[in-house]
Amino acid sequence: MSLIRFASVLLFAALAGCATVAPPSPGAPAAPTAAPATAPSPAPAPKPYVEPPPPPVNLQGFPPTYRLGFGDGCATARGTEQKDTARFVADGNYRTGWQDGVAQCRKK
């Protein structure tokens, strides 16, 4: 008897998970929603990693943040100031890559 009860509870749970709510009719007023509480915004997160354009050197095997820093440093050396200051301060790979990129790409 307990196997039948278990199977019926399992079937009920599966069917309840498939239940849907009908969409409101076009003329019906919208249900009131609670206004979002305004909380102080947290500190801005660092920008997500985006692979920079390929630099004039092969950087395979280096960490992604080093390559990002190298690309930003190279762009800076070529005249477009690019530096993620928050990442430069917090991430040694980015900082080293940026400095190496400026040194490698500086006009001679």
C-alpha positions as CSV (number, residue, x, y, z in Angstrom):
1,M,0.0,0.0,0.0
2,S,2.8,2.4,0.7
3,L,4.2,2.0,-2.8
4,I,0.9,3.1,-4.3
5,R,0.8,6.1,-1.9
6,F,4.4,7.0,-2.9
7,A,3.6,6.8,-6.6
8,S,0.5,8.9,-6.2
9,V,2.5,11.6,-4.2
10,L,5.2,11.5,-6.9
11,L,2.7,11.9,-9.7
12,F,1.0,14.8,-7.9
13,A,4.3,16.5,-7.4
14,A,5.2,16.1,-11.1
15,L,1.8,17.4,-12.2
16,A,1.9,20.4,-9.8
17,G,5.3,21.3,-11.3
18,C,3.8,21.5,-14.7
19,A,0.9,23.8,-13.7
20,T,0.8,27.2,-15.4
21,V,-1.1,30.4,-14.8
22,A,-3.3,31.8,-17.5
23,P,-2.2,35.2,-18.9
24,P,-4.4,38.1,-17.9
25,S,-7.1,39.1,-20.4
26,P,-6.2,42.2,-22.6
27,G,-8.9,44.4,-20.8
28,A,-8.1,43.4,-17.3
29,P,-6.2,45.9,-15.1
30,A,-2.7,44.9,-14.1
31,A,-2.1,43.5,-10.7
32,P,-0.4,46.0,-8.4
33,T,3.2,45.3,-7.7
34,A,5.3,46.3,-4.8
35,A,7.7,49.1,-5.4
36,P,11.3,47.9,-5.2
37,A,13.1,48.9,-2.1
38,T,15.9,51.3,-2.8
39,A,19.0,49.9,-1.3
40,P,22.5,51.4,-1.6
41,S,24.2,50.1,-4.6
42,P,27.3,47.9,-4.0
43,A,30.7,48.9,-5.2
44,P,31.0,48.5,-9.0
45,A,32.3,45.2,-10.0
46,P,35.3,45.1,-12.4
47,K,34.4,44.9,-16.0
48,P,33.9,41.4,-17.4
49,Y,36.9,40.0,-19.2
50,V,36.8,40.8,-23.0
51,E,39.6,39.5,-25.1
52,P,41.5,42.5,-26.6
53,P,42.5,42.7,-30.2
54,P,45.7,40.7,-30.9
55,P,48.9,42.5,-30.0
56,P,52.0,42.4,-32.2
57,V,53.4,39.6,-30.0
58,N,52.4,36.0,-29.2
59,L,50.8,35.9,-25.8
60,Q,49.7,32.2,-25.7
61,G,50.2,30.7,-22.4
62,F,49.8,33.9,-20.4
63,P,46.9,34.4,-18.1
64,P,43.8,36.1,-19.5
65,T,44.1,39.1,-17.3
66,Y,47.8,39.5,-18.3
67,R,46.7,39.5,-22.0
68,L,44.0,42.0,-21.3
69,G,46.5,44.3,-19.5
70,F,49.0,43.9,-22.3
71,G,46.3,44.9,-24.9
72,D,45.2,47.9,-22.9
73,G,48.9,49.0,-22.3
74,C,49.6,48.6,-26.0
75,A,46.6,50.7,-26.9
76,T,47.7,53.3,-24.4
77,A,51.2,53.4,-26.0
78,R,49.7,53.9,-29.4
79,G,47.7,56.9,-28.3
80,T,44.4,55.7,-26.9
81,E,44.5,55.8,-23.1
82,Q,43.1,52.5,-21.8
83,K,43.5,51.3,-18.3
84,D,41.1,49.6,-15.9
85,T,42.3,51.4,-12.8
86,A,40.5,49.2,-10.4
87,R,41.9,46.1,-12.0
88,F,45.4,47.7,-12.3
89,V,45.5,48.2,-8.5
90,A,44.0,44.9,-7.5
91,D,45.4,42.4,-10.1
92,G,49.1,41.9,-10.5
93,N,48.8,40.0,-13.8
94,Y,46.8,42.9,-15.3
95,R,49.3,45.5,-14.0
96,T,52.3,43.6,-15.3
97,G,50.7,43.0,-18.6
98,W,49.7,46.7,-18.9
99,Q,53.3,47.8,-18.1
100,D,54.8,45.2,-20.6
101,G,52.3,46.3,-23.3
102,V,53.3,50.0,-22.9
103,A,57.0,49.0,-23.1
104,Q,56.6,46.7,-26.1
105,C,54.3,48.9,-28.2
106,R,55.8,52.3,-27.4
107,K,56.8,54.1,-30.6
108,K,60.6,54.0,-31.1
